[in-house]
Amino acid sequence: MKIICLDFETFFSKDYSLNKLSTEAYIRDPRFAVHGCAIKWGNYRPIFYSRDELPKIFSTIDWNETAVICHHAHFDGLILNHHYQRIPKYWLDTLSMARLLVGNHLPLGLDALAKHFGFGSKNMPYNLLAGLHWHEMDDWRRSAIAEGAIQDCELTWRCFERLAEDFPDEEYEVVDMTVRMFTEPKLIGDRELLGQIWCEEENRRQALWAKLGVDGEVFRSNGKFAELLKEHGIEVQMKEGKNGLIPAIAKNDSFLQELVNDDDEMVADLAQARIDSKSTAIQSRAATLGNMALRGALCIYLFAYGAHTTRWSGGDGANFQNLRRRHPIRKAIQAPSGYLLGVPDQSQIECRLLNFLAGQDDVIGNFRNGHDPYTGIASQFYGRTITKADEAERGTGKQCELSCGYGCGGSKFQRTARLGSYGPAVFLSIEDATRAVYLYRDTHRAVVKYWHEADFILGQLAQGKAGVWGPMTYRDRRIYLPNGAPLIYDTLEWHEDERTREHGWRYKTRNGYDRIWGAKLVEQTTQALARITASQAMLRIKHGGFTVVGASHDEAWILIPSDSNRVGAAEYCRQEMMRVPEWLPGIPLDAEMKLGDRYEK
């Protein structure tokens, strides 16, 4: 298989650029135009081909036997497929590779990455090219584009060579699969339903404002809404802001959440209207996907290793990682003609991994024997037998089992219960929420011990020591997962706040420093191992002849032919998602399967 490196240069203007549009919208826009493309063939100097030369050059390449290196392959790959109908054998993306090996806490654009490795910098004079098409440029500008693209191509090749020294073999396939979700889109957006969702949200909001007789601007303004509450006899709770005390009326503030369930219907409606005015995510997502669907199939943009835990993250203005189970937009995502969408979901994967790694044998026994993992601790909390029919109470048990495993405290438990994240909203006193937390810790002594082990590992990491921790190893201030992928703690340090005297470990993120302690390290490593189990299963499914078109946390999106073998194919995919990994023998895994023409059960 041959390997080439390519870098497209394209038209942009003040009103039409990647600063204004998503990658997908920019490339599929009628204004899109290619200036040219630099291609590096092996160790030879890259060659720049103008837009008029590219069709002939691309026709000489055996794409079925060619791997392509790019920096941000989503961009170049969608251009190659959408505008030239060329699909390579393999995608190699230095941006994804850098996220895994260099870390998300650093800028990773090509210029920054090349400087990080000491390879030089980009030299493209973008400020002199805005608003000009290839045929409108003088020879100097054309030459500048060609030389800039050649330099970018050379830098990308050198970065790839450097990153390839440490990049785990298995992860190449993960990157390739992720890039193809975007560059070879298959799923269809139901434009009519997306428009209906947008309108229903708007109508619901407007109807509530009309019912209350209050202008919508009042609900958007912090000061005006606080005054409105005072007019209705509500004493507004305050919280600490950047410049002193401010009203606690953000959409996730517990004070506002409690008002939604106030006995006074008017107060409850006012609180709900405030939340609605601040929650436009459904409308904006519906608009984004609706517009994308007008241009073609849905390009599923995921960042490989976008999170510190190496999990995928969403991007490009359409966060497909954030479509929760009850999200209305899920119904608007459809399989193409001739296929069904299979969505196998690894059941309670983090909970199973955590308790297995910690040696919490009673919980693992419940999983192994098929017992409900949540009703037992719920029954202990409420002092009576709880069954699946008790949705709210079982939800509290589910929250205990899933949330408390990472060291959740009473205040957070109380807030989360009010949000209804694990079932119907439950309103607990701080005393009861704290009691739930300590009930978990008393009944999960092995997990608590595992947190203390993680505290020790943090100290080892900070000192640069090496060792083994379950299925992971650590050395050089990094924790290595079973397939060789690292979790990066290069910036780990002990810190004491001069003002508060609070002290503890911290590490650098893209948004500054973040605190870390044993239970949080357990959370990060458990989520990283969950990602490995999911991505390894997805690769096995791909090798089985199926197309993986997307992913969301612990589930995969798979196209399954809607023929007579669809049930057997779906079961094959489910079995692969629950296959016990070689690096963790004995763990009881399970998976659920949804199969239909839409992204719903």
Buried (B, 14 or more C-beta within 10 A) or exposed (E): EBBBBBBBBBBBEEEBBEEEBBBBBBBBEEEBBBBBBBBBEEEEEBBBBBBEEBEEEBEEBEBEEBBBBBBBBBBBBBBBBBBBEBBBBBBBBBBBBBBBBBBBBBEBEBBBBBBBBEBEEBEBEEEEBEEBBBEEBEEEBBEBBBBBBBBBBBBBBBBBEBBBEEBBEBBBBBBBBBBBBBBBBBBBBBBEBBBBBBEBBEEEBEEBBEEBEBEBEBBEBEEEBBEBBEEEEBEBBBEEEEEEEBBBBBEEBBBBBBBBEBEEEEBBBBBBBBBBBBEEEBBEBBBBBBBBBEBEBBBBBBBBBBBBBBBBBBBBBBBBBBBEEEBBBBBBBBBBEEBBBBBBBBBBBBBBBBBBBBEBEEBBEBBBEEEBBBBBBBBBBBEEEBEEEBEBBBBBBBBBBBBBBBBBEBEBBBBBBBEBBBBEBBBBEEEBBBBBBEBBBEBBEBBBEBBEBBBEBBEBBBEEEEEEBBBBBBBEBBBBBBBBBBBBBBBBEEEEEEEEEEEEBBBBEEEEEBEBBBBBBBBBBBBBBBBBBBBBBBBBBBEEEBBBBBBBBBBBBBBBEBEEEBEEBBBBBBBBBBBEBEBBEEBBBBBBBBBBBBBBE
